[in-house]
Amino acid sequence: MNTRWSREDVRELLEIEETAAWFDYLQVTRDAPEPCYSDVELWAWSRLCGRLNSIRARRAELVPVA
């Protein structure tokens, strides 16, 4: 079975992935205990930035070549 995704489908999946990344960040930082919040937040921010960079790179591949 050959499944082809349209650009719109891929864009929508990337938007869902971006939203999930932000929600993960919020959940991790909200659940962090007070004494180690700064360490957890730094780790969570770094992870979020990595995920967002990956999503941006994949989104850039969708731009049609002129």
PDB file of N, CA, C and O in Angstrom:
ATOM      1  N   MET A   1       0.840  -1.182   0.000  1.00  0.00           N
ATOM      2  CA  MET A   1       0.000   0.000   0.000  1.00  0.00           C
ATOM      3  C   MET A   1       0.887   1.248   0.000  1.00  0.00           C
ATOM      4  O   MET A   1       1.740   1.410   0.873  1.00  0.00           O
ATOM      5  N   ASN A   2       0.685   2.102  -0.958  1.00  0.00           N
ATOM      6  CA  ASN A   2       1.471   3.317  -1.102  1.00  0.00           C
ATOM      7  C   ASN A   2       0.667   4.497  -0.577  1.00  0.00           C
ATOM      8  O   ASN A   2      -0.350   4.864  -1.166  1.00  0.00           O
ATOM      9  N   THR A   3       1.110   5.095   0.521  1.00  0.00           N
ATOM     10  CA  THR A   3       0.414   6.235   1.102  1.00  0.00           C
ATOM     11  C   THR A   3       1.166   7.509   0.770  1.00  0.00           C
ATOM     12  O   THR A   3       2.352   7.637   1.075  1.00  0.00           O
ATOM     13  N   ARG A   4       0.480   8.445   0.146  1.00  0.00           N
ATOM     14  CA  ARG A   4       1.061   9.742  -0.170  1.00  0.00           C
ATOM     15  C   ARG A   4       0.361  10.793   0.675  1.00  0.00           C
ATOM     16  O   ARG A   4      -0.867  10.859   0.719  1.00  0.00           O
ATOM     17  N   TRP A   5       1.156  11.606   1.339  1.00  0.00           N
ATOM     18  CA  TRP A   5       0.606  12.683   2.153  1.00  0.00           C
ATOM     19  C   TRP A   5       0.620  13.966   1.335  1.00  0.00           C
ATOM     20  O   TRP A   5       1.601  14.261   0.653  1.00  0.00           O
ATOM     21  N   SER A   6      -0.459  14.723   1.401  1.00  0.00           N
ATOM     22  CA  SER A   6      -0.469  16.024   0.734  1.00  0.00           C
ATOM     23  C   SER A   6       0.306  17.023   1.588  1.00  0.00           C
ATOM     24  O   SER A   6       0.542  16.795   2.775  1.00  0.00           O
ATOM     25  N   ARG A   7       0.694  18.128   0.968  1.00  0.00           N
ATOM     26  CA  ARG A   7       1.394  19.180   1.720  1.00  0.00           C
ATOM     27  C   ARG A   7       0.549  19.678   2.883  1.00  0.00           C
ATOM     28  O   ARG A   7       1.067  19.950   3.966  1.00  0.00           O
ATOM     29  N   GLU A   8      -0.739  19.794   2.655  1.00  0.00           N
ATOM     30  CA  GLU A   8      -1.635  20.269   3.708  1.00  0.00           C
ATOM     31  C   GLU A   8      -1.670  19.284   4.878  1.00  0.00           C
ATOM     32  O   GLU A   8      -1.691  19.694   6.039  1.00  0.00           O
ATOM     33  N   ASP A   9      -1.674  17.990   4.571  1.00  0.00           N
ATOM     34  CA  ASP A   9      -1.646  16.973   5.621  1.00  0.00           C
ATOM     35  C   ASP A   9      -0.369  17.069   6.445  1.00  0.00           C
ATOM     36  O   ASP A   9      -0.401  17.003   7.673  1.00  0.00           O
ATOM     37  N   VAL A  10       0.751  17.225   5.752  1.00  0.00           N
ATOM     38  CA  VAL A  10       2.042  17.311   6.437  1.00  0.00           C
ATOM     39  C   VAL A  10       2.105  18.580   7.271  1.00  0.00           C
ATOM     40  O   VAL A  10       2.583  18.551   8.405  1.00  0.00           O
ATOM     41  N   ARG A  11       1.628  19.696   6.722  1.00  0.00           N
ATOM     42  CA  ARG A  11       1.611  20.950   7.499  1.00  0.00           C
ATOM     43  C   ARG A  11       0.769  20.801   8.759  1.00  0.00           C
ATOM     44  O   ARG A  11       1.160  21.260   9.832  1.00  0.00           O
ATOM     45  N   GLU A  12      -0.375  20.165   8.628  1.00  0.00           N
ATOM     46  CA  GLU A  12      -1.246  19.957   9.781  1.00  0.00           C
ATOM     47  C   GLU A  12      -0.569  19.064  10.827  1.00  0.00           C
ATOM     48  O   GLU A  12      -0.651  19.343  12.024  1.00  0.00           O
ATOM     49  N   LEU A  13       0.088  18.007  10.390  1.00  0.00           N
ATOM     50  CA  LEU A  13       0.800  17.132  11.324  1.00  0.00           C
ATOM     51  C   LEU A  13       1.934  17.877  12.030  1.00  0.00           C
ATOM     52  O   LEU A  13       2.175  17.663  13.218  1.00  0.00           O
ATOM     53  N   LEU A  14       2.621  18.742  11.307  1.00  0.00           N
ATOM     54  CA  LEU A  14       3.692  19.527  11.924  1.00  0.00           C
ATOM     55  C   LEU A  14       3.128  20.530  12.934  1.00  0.00           C
ATOM     56  O   LEU A  14       3.748  20.778  13.969  1.00  0.00           O
ATOM     57  N   GLU A  15       1.964  21.103  12.643  1.00  0.00           N
ATOM     58  CA  GLU A  15       1.317  22.003  13.601  1.00  0.00           C
ATOM     59  C   GLU A  15       0.924  21.246  14.867  1.00  0.00           C
ATOM     60  O   GLU A  15       1.079  21.756  15.977  1.00  0.00           O
ATOM     61  N   ILE A  16       0.420  20.039  14.695  1.00  0.00           N
ATOM     62  CA  ILE A  16       0.056  19.215  15.845  1.00  0.00           C
ATOM     63  C   ILE A  16       1.298  18.878  16.662  1.00  0.00           C
ATOM     64  O   ILE A  16       1.271  18.923  17.892  1.00  0.00           O
ATOM     65  N   GLU A  17       2.388  18.539  15.972  1.00  0.00           N
ATOM     66  CA  GLU A  17       3.638  18.221  16.666  1.00  0.00           C
ATOM     67  C   GLU A  17       4.177  19.442  17.412  1.00  0.00           C
ATOM     68  O   GLU A  17       4.683  19.315  18.527  1.00  0.00           O
ATOM     69  N   GLU A  18       4.072  20.622  16.800  1.00  0.00           N
ATOM     70  CA  GLU A  18       4.528  21.845  17.468  1.00  0.00           C
ATOM     71  C   GLU A  18       3.692  22.129  18.717  1.00  0.00           C
ATOM     72  O   GLU A  18       4.232  22.487  19.763  1.00  0.00           O
ATOM     73  N   THR A  19       2.396  21.970  18.603  1.00  0.00           N
ATOM     74  CA  THR A  19       1.516  22.167  19.758  1.00  0.00           C
ATOM     75  C   THR A  19       1.848  21.186  20.867  1.00  0.00           C
ATOM     76  O   THR A  19       1.886  21.557  22.040  1.00  0.00           O
ATOM     77  N   ALA A  20       2.087  19.938  20.500  1.00  0.00           N
ATOM     78  CA  ALA A  20       2.439  18.918  21.488  1.00  0.00           C
ATOM     79  C   ALA A  20       3.748  19.262  22.191  1.00  0.00           C
ATOM     80  O   ALA A  20       3.889  19.033  23.392  1.00  0.00           O
ATOM     81  N   ALA A  21       4.707  19.814  21.444  1.00  0.00           N
ATOM     82  CA  ALA A  21       5.995  20.193  22.035  1.00  0.00           C
ATOM     83  C   ALA A  21       5.790  21.277  23.087  1.00  0.00           C
ATOM     84  O   ALA A  21       6.373  21.210  24.169  1.00  0.00           O
ATOM     85  N   TRP A  22       4.961  22.279  22.777  1.00  0.00           N
ATOM     86  CA  TRP A  22       4.693  23.338  23.751  1.00  0.00           C
ATOM     87  C   TRP A  22       3.962  22.793  24.981  1.00  0.00           C
ATOM     88  O   TRP A  22       4.290  23.157  26.110  1.00  0.00           O
ATOM     89  N   PHE A  23       2.981  21.928  24.765  1.00  0.00           N
ATOM     90  CA  PHE A  23       2.263  21.350  25.903  1.00  0.00           C
ATOM     91  C   PHE A  23       3.183  20.507  26.773  1.00  0.00           C
ATOM     92  O   PHE A  23       3.071  20.537  27.999  1.00  0.00           O
ATOM     93  N   ASP A  24       4.092  19.754  26.158  1.00  0.00           N
ATOM     94  CA  ASP A  24       5.070  18.979  26.934  1.00  0.00           C
ATOM     95  C   ASP A  24       5.929  19.897  27.789  1.00  0.00           C
ATOM     96  O   ASP A  24       6.174  19.620  28.963  1.00  0.00           O
ATOM     97  N   TYR A  25       6.390  21.008  27.181  1.00  0.00           N
ATOM     98  CA  TYR A  25       7.197  21.981  27.922  1.00  0.00           C
ATOM     99  C   TYR A  25       6.420  22.513  29.129  1.00  0.00           C
ATOM    100  O   TYR A  25       6.940  22.554  30.244  1.00  0.00           O
ATOM    101  N   LEU A  26       5.184  22.914  28.895  1.00  0.00           N
ATOM    102  CA  LEU A  26       4.369  23.455  29.988  1.00  0.00           C
ATOM    103  C   LEU A  26       4.139  22.425  31.093  1.00  0.00           C
ATOM    104  O   LEU A  26       4.226  22.746  32.278  1.00  0.00           O
ATOM    105  N   GLN A  27       3.849  21.206  30.702  1.00  0.00           N
ATOM    106  CA  GLN A  27       3.590  20.164  31.692  1.00  0.00           C
ATOM    107  C   GLN A  27       4.831  19.884  32.541  1.00  0.00           C
ATOM    108  O   GLN A  27       4.741  19.765  33.763  1.00  0.00           O
ATOM    109  N   VAL A  28       5.978  19.780  31.890  1.00  0.00           N
ATOM    110  CA  VAL A  28       7.213  19.490  32.625  1.00  0.00           C
ATOM    111  C   VAL A  28       7.540  20.627  33.590  1.00  0.00           C
ATOM    112  O   VAL A  28       7.908  20.380  34.738  1.00  0.00           O
ATOM    113  N   THR A  29       7.406  21.880  33.126  1.00  0.00           N
ATOM    114  CA  THR A  29       7.766  22.996  33.996  1.00  0.00           C
ATOM    115  C   THR A  29       6.747  23.200  35.112  1.00  0.00           C
ATOM    116  O   THR A  29       7.116  23.600  36.216  1.00  0.00           O
ATOM    117  N   ARG A  30       5.495  22.935  34.844  1.00  0.00           N
ATOM    118  CA  ARG A  30       4.474  23.072  35.905  1.00  0.00           C
ATOM    119  C   ARG A  30       4.617  21.997  36.969  1.00  0.00           C
ATOM    120  O   ARG A  30       4.347  22.241  38.145  1.00  0.00           O
ATOM    121  N   ASP A  31       5.039  20.810  36.559  1.00  0.00           N
ATOM    122  CA  ASP A  31       5.172  19.694  37.496  1.00  0.00           C
ATOM    123  C   ASP A  31       6.512  19.689  38.232  1.00  0.00           C
ATOM    124  O   ASP A  31       6.738  18.854  39.109  1.00  0.00           O
ATOM    125  N   ALA A  32       7.395  20.615  37.879  1.00  0.00           N
ATOM    126  CA  ALA A  32       8.732  20.626  38.492  1.00  0.00           C
ATOM    127  C   ALA A  32       8.635  21.072  39.952  1.00  0.00           C
ATOM    128  O   ALA A  32       7.948  22.043  40.269  1.00  0.00           O
ATOM    129  N   PRO A  33       9.326  20.355  40.830  1.00  0.00           N
ATOM    130  CA  PRO A  33       9.342  20.789  42.232  1.00  0.00           C
ATOM    131  C   PRO A  33      10.096  22.117  42.370  1.00  0.00           C
ATOM    132  O   PRO A  33      11.047  22.383  41.636  1.00  0.00           O
ATOM    133  N   GLU A  34       9.664  22.924  43.301  1.00  0.00           N
ATOM    134  CA  GLU A  34      10.227  24.271  43.500  1.00  0.00           C
ATOM    135  C   GLU A  34      11.749  24.299  43.605  1.00  0.00           C
ATOM    136  O   GLU A  34      12.378  25.138  42.959  1.00  0.00           O
ATOM    137  N   PRO A  35      12.369  23.416  44.393  1.00  0.00           N
ATOM    138  CA  PRO A  35      13.833  23.522  44.552  1.00  0.00           C
ATOM    139  C   PRO A  35      14.627  23.312  43.262  1.00  0.00           C
ATOM    140  O   PRO A  35      15.716  23.866  43.115  1.00  0.00           O
ATOM    141  N   CYS A  36      14.104  22.528  42.336  1.00  0.00           N
ATOM    142  CA  CYS A  36      14.893  22.272  41.123  1.00  0.00           C
ATOM    143  C   CYS A  36      14.205  22.805  39.868  1.00  0.00           C
ATOM    144  O   CYS A  36      14.494  22.348  38.762  1.00  0.00           O
ATOM    145  N   TYR A  37      13.293  23.773  40.030  1.00  0.00           N
ATOM    146  CA  TYR A  37      12.579  24.323  38.882  1.00  0.00           C
ATOM    147  C   TYR A  37      13.537  24.884  37.839  1.00  0.00           C
ATOM    148  O   TYR A  37      13.362  24.619  36.650  1.00  0.00           O
ATOM    149  N   SER A  38      14.535  25.645  38.247  1.00  0.00           N
ATOM    150  CA  SER A  38      15.420  26.296  37.270  1.00  0.00           C
ATOM    151  C   SER A  38      16.173  25.269  36.428  1.00  0.00           C
ATOM    152  O   SER A  38      16.364  25.473  35.229  1.00  0.00           O
ATOM    153  N   ASP A  39      16.600  24.173  37.044  1.00  0.00           N
ATOM    154  CA  ASP A  39      17.280  23.120  36.279  1.00  0.00           C
ATOM    155  C   ASP A  39      16.324  22.445  35.305  1.00  0.00           C
ATOM    156  O   ASP A  39      16.670  22.199  34.150  1.00  0.00           O
ATOM    157  N   VAL A  40      15.121  22.149  35.783  1.00  0.00           N
ATOM    158  CA  VAL A  40      14.117  21.491  34.936  1.00  0.00           C
ATOM    159  C   VAL A  40      13.708  22.411  33.799  1.00  0.00           C
ATOM    160  O   VAL A  40      13.574  21.968  32.659  1.00  0.00           O
ATOM    161  N   GLU A  41      13.507  23.694  34.103  1.00  0.00           N
ATOM    162  CA  GLU A  41      13.080  24.638  33.079  1.00  0.00           C
ATOM    163  C   GLU A  41      14.147  24.784  32.003  1.00  0.00           C
ATOM    164  O   GLU A  41      13.825  24.830  30.816  1.00  0.00           O
ATOM    165  N   LEU A  42      15.403  24.858  32.400  1.00  0.00           N
ATOM    166  CA  LEU A  42      16.503  24.966  31.436  1.00  0.00           C
ATOM    167  C   LEU A  42      16.540  23.746  30.519  1.00  0.00           C
ATOM    168  O   LEU A  42      16.702  23.882  29.306  1.00  0.00           O
ATOM    169  N   TRP A  43      16.389  22.551  31.099  1.00  0.00           N
ATOM    170  CA  TRP A  43      16.368  21.320  30.309  1.00  0.00           C
ATOM    171  C   TRP A  43      15.159  21.300  29.370  1.00  0.00           C
ATOM    172  O   TRP A  43      15.284  20.960  28.193  1.00  0.00           O
ATOM    173  N   ALA A  44      13.979  21.670  29.905  1.00  0.00           N
ATOM    174  CA  ALA A  44      12.750  21.641  29.110  1.00  0.00           C
ATOM    175  C   ALA A  44      12.822  22.653  27.960  1.00  0.00           C
ATOM    176  O   ALA A  44      12.378  22.365  26.849  1.00  0.00           O
ATOM    177  N   TRP A  45      13.383  23.836  28.229  1.00  0.00           N
ATOM    178  CA  TRP A  45      13.512  24.860  27.187  1.00  0.00           C
ATOM    179  C   TRP A  45      14.447  24.375  26.081  1.00  0.00           C
ATOM    180  O   TRP A  45      14.160  24.552  24.897  1.00  0.00           O
ATOM    181  N   SER A  46      15.549  23.772  26.468  1.00  0.00           N
ATOM    182  CA  SER A  46      16.499  23.253  25.492  1.00  0.00           C
ATOM    183  C   SER A  46      15.841  22.175  24.625  1.00  0.00           C
ATOM    184  O   SER A  46      16.004  22.165  23.405  1.00  0.00           O
ATOM    185  N   ARG A  47      15.113  21.290  25.251  1.00  0.00           N
ATOM    186  CA  ARG A  47      14.410  20.232  24.516  1.00  0.00           C
ATOM    187  C   ARG A  47      13.358  20.824  23.580  1.00  0.00           C
ATOM    188  O   ARG A  47      13.231  20.392  22.434  1.00  0.00           O
ATOM    189  N   LEU A  48      12.605  21.811  24.066  1.00  0.00           N
ATOM    190  CA  LEU A  48      11.591  22.469  23.236  1.00  0.00           C
ATOM    191  C   LEU A  48      12.242  23.125  22.021  1.00  0.00           C
ATOM    192  O   LEU A  48      11.756  22.977  20.900  1.00  0.00           O
ATOM    193  N   CYS A  49      13.327  23.840  22.238  1.00  0.00           N
ATOM    194  CA  CYS A  49      14.011  24.520  21.119  1.00  0.00           C
ATOM    195  C   CYS A  49      14.487  23.516  20.075  1.00  0.00           C
ATOM    196  O   CYS A  49      14.378  23.769  18.875  1.00  0.00           O
ATOM    197  N   GLY A  50      15.006  22.392  20.519  1.00  0.00           N
ATOM    198  CA  GLY A  50      15.438  21.357  19.591  1.00  0.00           C
ATOM    199  C   GLY A  50      14.284  20.807  18.772  1.00  0.00           C
ATOM    200  O   GLY A  50      14.402  20.611  17.563  1.00  0.00           O
ATOM    201  N   ARG A  51      13.166  20.561  19.446  1.00  0.00           N
ATOM    202  CA  ARG A  51      11.989  20.056  18.731  1.00  0.00           C
ATOM    203  C   ARG A  51      11.460  21.081  17.745  1.00  0.00           C
ATOM    204  O   ARG A  51      11.098  20.730  16.623  1.00  0.00           O
ATOM    205  N   LEU A  52      11.410  22.357  18.151  1.00  0.00           N
ATOM    206  CA  LEU A  52      10.908  23.405  17.258  1.00  0.00           C
ATOM    207  C   LEU A  52      11.835  23.604  16.064  1.00  0.00           C
ATOM    208  O   LEU A  52      11.364  23.834  14.950  1.00  0.00           O
ATOM    209  N   ASN A  53      13.145  23.519  16.280  1.00  0.00           N
ATOM    210  CA  ASN A  53      14.096  23.626  15.157  1.00  0.00           C
ATOM    211  C   ASN A  53      13.891  22.490  14.165  1.00  0.00           C
ATOM    212  O   ASN A  53      13.942  22.701  12.953  1.00  0.00           O
ATOM    213  N   SER A  54      13.660  21.298  14.673  1.00  0.00           N
ATOM    214  CA  SER A  54      13.407  20.150  13.805  1.00  0.00           C
ATOM    215  C   SER A  54      12.132  20.355  12.985  1.00  0.00           C
ATOM    216  O   SER A  54      12.095  20.061  11.790  1.00  0.00           O
ATOM    217  N   ILE A  55      11.112  20.850  13.630  1.00  0.00           N
ATOM    218  CA  ILE A  55       9.839  21.103  12.942  1.00  0.00           C
ATOM    219  C   ILE A  55      10.023  22.184  11.884  1.00  0.00           C
ATOM    220  O   ILE A  55       9.519  22.050  10.769  1.00  0.00           O
ATOM    221  N   ARG A  56      10.743  23.256  12.223  1.00  0.00           N
ATOM    222  CA  ARG A  56      10.999  24.330  11.238  1.00  0.00           C
ATOM    223  C   ARG A  56      11.749  23.800  10.017  1.00  0.00           C
ATOM    224  O   ARG A  56      11.449  24.174   8.883  1.00  0.00           O
ATOM    225  N   ALA A  57      12.717  22.935  10.257  1.00  0.00           N
ATOM    226  CA  ALA A  57      13.492  22.369   9.140  1.00  0.00           C
ATOM    227  C   ALA A  57      12.598  21.528   8.237  1.00  0.00           C
ATOM    228  O   ALA A  57      12.687  21.612   7.012  1.00  0.00           O
ATOM    229  N   ARG A  58      11.749  20.729   8.835  1.00  0.00           N
ATOM    230  CA  ARG A  58      10.850  19.904   8.012  1.00  0.00           C
ATOM    231  C   ARG A  58       9.813  20.773   7.306  1.00  0.00           C
ATOM    232  O   ARG A  58       9.415  20.476   6.180  1.00  0.00           O
ATOM    233  N   ARG A  59       9.377  21.842   7.963  1.00  0.00           N
ATOM    234  CA  ARG A  59       8.416  22.757   7.336  1.00  0.00           C
ATOM    235  C   ARG A  59       9.072  23.473   6.139  1.00  0.00           C
ATOM    236  O   ARG A  59       8.419  23.707   5.121  1.00  0.00           O
ATOM    237  N   ALA A  60      10.338  23.812   6.265  1.00  0.00           N
ATOM    238  CA  ALA A  60      11.060  24.493   5.179  1.00  0.00           C
ATOM    239  C   ALA A  60      11.163  23.599   3.944  1.00  0.00           C
ATOM    240  O   ALA A  60      11.198  24.096   2.819  1.00  0.00           O
ATOM    241  N   GLU A  61      11.209  22.302   4.147  1.00  0.00           N
ATOM    242  CA  GLU A  61      11.272  21.374   3.019  1.00  0.00           C
ATOM    243  C   GLU A  61       9.980  21.365   2.217  1.00  0.00           C
ATOM    244  O   GLU A  61       9.971  20.932   1.065  1.00  0.00           O
ATOM    245  N   LEU A  62       8.891  21.835   2.808  1.00  0.00           N
ATOM    246  CA  LEU A  62       7.601  21.841   2.125  1.00  0.00           C
ATOM    247  C   LEU A  62       7.435  23.030   1.180  1.00  0.00           C
ATOM    248  O   LEU A  62       6.543  23.036   0.332  1.00  0.00           O
ATOM    249  N   VAL A  63       8.297  24.035   1.331  1.00  0.00           N
ATOM    250  CA  VAL A  63       8.179  25.228   0.497  1.00  0.00           C
ATOM    251  C   VAL A  63       8.514  24.840  -0.930  1.00  0.00           C
ATOM    252  O   VAL A  63       9.576  24.277  -1.193  1.00  0.00           O
ATOM    253  N   PRO A  64       7.610  25.140  -1.855  1.00  0.00           N
ATOM    254  CA  PRO A  64       7.887  24.794  -3.254  1.00  0.00           C
ATOM    255  C   PRO A  64       9.090  25.559  -3.795  1.00  0.00           C
ATOM    256  O   PRO A  64       9.285  26.735  -3.486  1.00  0.00           O
ATOM    257  N   VAL A  65       9.875  24.888  -4.590  1.00  0.00           N
ATOM    258  CA  VAL A  65      11.042  25.512  -5.203  1.00  0.00           C
ATOM    259  C   VAL A  65      10.567  26.343  -6.378  1.00  0.00           C
ATOM    260  O   VAL A  65       9.836  25.846  -7.235  1.00  0.00           O
ATOM    261  N   ALA A  66      10.979  27.618  -6.429  1.00  0.00           N
ATOM    262  CA  ALA A  66      10.507  28.526  -7.480  1.00  0.00           C
ATOM    263  C   ALA A  66      11.334  28.395  -8.731  1.00  0.00           C
ATOM    264  O   ALA A  66      11.076  29.086  -9.717  1.00  0.00           O
TER     265      ALA A  66
END
